[in-house]
Amino acid sequence: MTDRLAEIQEAIGRFQMDRARELIAEELEEKPSADAYYLASQAALSHGQRIEYLRSALELDPDFQRASDELAQIIPAPPKEPSVAAPVPAPTPPPVMQQVGLASVSRRWLAIIIDGLIVGVMTLLLAAVSGGFTALEAALLSDDPTMISTAASQFQNDVVTMNLLVSAVYNVAFMTLFNGQTLGKIMLKLRVIKKNGQRIGILDAIIRNVFGYTISGMFLLGYLWAMFDREKQTWHDKLAGTVVVDERRTSVK
């Protein structure tokens, strides 16, 4: 492995993705190789780009086992006809993260608060654009207590529903597109990853941030659990098989 490839590997291991992408672009321009395309897939910005890089690696080296295994996980091969040939050994599992700097509960809470404020602002803007304030404003101008109470209750229900939808879309979209980070996590240099060290996919993001948040949100017990958990996992982390790492203290052997 060349010095630049080793530097790219180190940057990915430390989750310095912007630096890794800069080095990858230089490497692919000067000396494209299967190793370079494979490393590019680890720092890809989307699933489509990751698949493209893995396929490019296999075009240059059809025997590149790691690229073949990861591509098979993303795009499962069609079922084959029964064969009497000798069984093929199972592929070697991807390397497991040996050492991570788990994020502190306090920094995770601060990131949640930042994301909550962002989602709140987005919800209010959506309510304003969709005319959610119109009925409430009309009721307030009528001076009718019954009408005001009914309009306020309806407005509250509408805003809560909008907030849940905005939160789900916001978290799933950012987690998928920005490799396990929301705006709050980007600001605090936190990242959500799978326990085996791999990046999370869209299904992981949905399980964790839609179904998992609902479970953890019951009396906040799922969040409080992280204070006593050995791996600082909330209930939604356990459901999705994820951990939250502090990029300032994370390295991979």
N, C-alpha and C positions, 0 to 999 in steps of 0.2 A: 504494500500500500504506500502511495506517495505521501510526501509531507502534507500536501494540500488536502488529500483525502483524509489523512489522520486528523488534520485540523477541523475538517468538516464534521467528522465523527465526534470529536470532542465538543464542538459547538452544539450539536444535536443532543449529546448526552447531558449538557448543561442547560438545555432548553433555550439556547440562544438562537432562535430560529431565523431572525433577520440576518444575523451574521452568517449562519449556515447557508442561507439562500444566496447571499452575495458570493460566497466562495464557490458554491455549486455552479452558478452562472459562469464564473470565470473558468472553472474546470471543464464544463461542457462545451464552452466555446473553443478552448485550446486543445483539450484532449478528451473527447467523449469516450466513456468506457462503461461496462456493465456495472462496475462498482460505483461510479459516479451517479448513474441513473438510479441505482438502488438507494443511495444516500439521499438523492433528490426526492424519492418517494416518501422518505421518513420526514421530510420537511415540507411536504406538499401543502398547499393552501386549501385543497378540496379533494373529495374522493375521486372525481373525474381525473384530476391532475395526477393523483397518486397512481391510479390504474395505468395512465399513459406512461408514466415513468417506469413502472414495473414491467410493462410490455416492452419498452425500449431496452431495458436491461436484458430481458430474455431474448430479444432479437440479436443482441451482440453476443450473448452467451446463453444458449438454450439449456445448459446444464447448471445454471445459477439456481441452486436449491432454495435459498432463502426467498428470492424473488418469486419463484414458482409457488412456494408454500403460501406466501402472503397473498398472491393473486388468487390462489385457489380458495382462500378464506373469504375474499371479497366477492369473487364470482365462482361459486361452486360448479364443478364440472358435471355434465349430465350423467345420469346413472349408466353404468356399463353392463353389458351382457355377462351372465355368469361365466367364469373361466376356470379351467382346471390347472392353470399355471400356478406356480408357487406364489404364496402371499407376498405382497410388497411391504417392506418395513414401513412403519408409520413415520411420517416426516418429523424431523427434529423440531421441537417446539421453539418459538422465538425466545431470545435471551430474556431472562427475568431480571427486573431491576433489583440490584443487590443493595443499593444504598440510596435512600432518599431523605431529604430534609422535609419532614412533614410540617405543614403549615400550622401555626398556633391557632387555637380556637378564637382568641381575641381578634387576630387579623382576618380570620374567616368571617366573623361577625361584622367587622367594619366593611368588608367587601359586600356582604349581604345588604347592609344599610345603604351603601352607595348605589347598588343595583336597585334597591327598593325605591330610592328617591327618583332614579331615572325612570323606572317603570311607572311610578306615580305621576310624574310630569307627562309622560307619553299617554297615560290613561286620561288625564284631564284634557289634554289637547284633542284626543280622539272624541271625548264626550262633547267638547265644544264644537268640533267640526260636524259631528253627527246630530247636533241639535239637542243634546241631552239637557242643556240648561234652560231651554225655551219654556217647557212646562213648569219648571220650578220658578222661573222668573214671573210667569203669568200668575201663578198661585200666590206669590208674595205680594204682587200688586193688587190682588183681589181683596186682601185683608180678611179672607174667610179662613178661620182656624182649621176647619175640616179639610178644605181644599189644600191648604198649606201642608197639613200633616200627611195627606195622601200623596201629594207631589213629592214631598221630601223623602217619604218611604220608597216611592218608585225610583227616585233619583239615586238613592243609596243602593238599591238592588241592582240598578243598571251599571253603576260605577264599579261595584264589587265584581259583577260578571265581566265587565270590560277589563278590569285589573287582572283577573285570573287569566284571561285569554292573552292579554298583552305580555304578562309575565311568562307564560308558557312559550309563546313565539319568540320573545326576546332571548330567553335562556337557551332554548334549543338551537336557535339560529346562531347565536354567538358561540356557544360551546362547539358546534359542528364546524363553523367556518374559521374560527380562530383557535382551533386546537385546544379545546378545554378551557377557554377563558371568556369571561364577560368583561364589560368595561370596568367594573369594580375590581375584578381579579387582575386585569391588566395594570391598573393603577397601583395595586399592592404587590404585583409580581407573584401572583398565585396561579396555579394551573391544576386542572382536574385531569388525572390520568387513570388508566386501568391499573389494577394491582400488579399485573405482569410487566408494567412499564410502557405498554403500547398506548397510542392516542385513542381517545374515545370516538365512537362513530355516532351517527344520527340516532340509531336505536338506543344506544347507551344514554345519549342526551335526553331522549324522550322518557326512558324508564326512570332516570335519575331526577330530572327537573320537572316532570309532570306528575307521574304516579308517585315517585319517591317523596317529592315535596309535600304531597297531600298527606302521606303517612307521617312524615317527620313533623308536620305542622300541628298535629293533634296535641294541644297543650304545650307545644314546643318540646315535647319529650325527646323526639328524634334528634333535635339539635343539642339538647343538654347531654344526651348520651355521649357525644363526642368528647366531653370534658373528662370522661372516665375510661374511654376506649383506648386500648393499647396503640392502635393505629389511627386514633383521632377520627374515626369514621362516624358519620351520622347514620341514621337509619336509611336515608336515601343513598348514601355511599355504599352501604352494605347490600342494598337491593340491586344496585347497578355494578357492584364489584369495583368501585373506584376509591381513590384516595386523593386528597388535595395536598400538593407539594408547594413549598416555598422555593421559588427559582433561585433565590440568593444562596440557598444552602443545599442545593440538590446536585448530585453527581451520579454517574452510572459507571460501574466497573466494567 
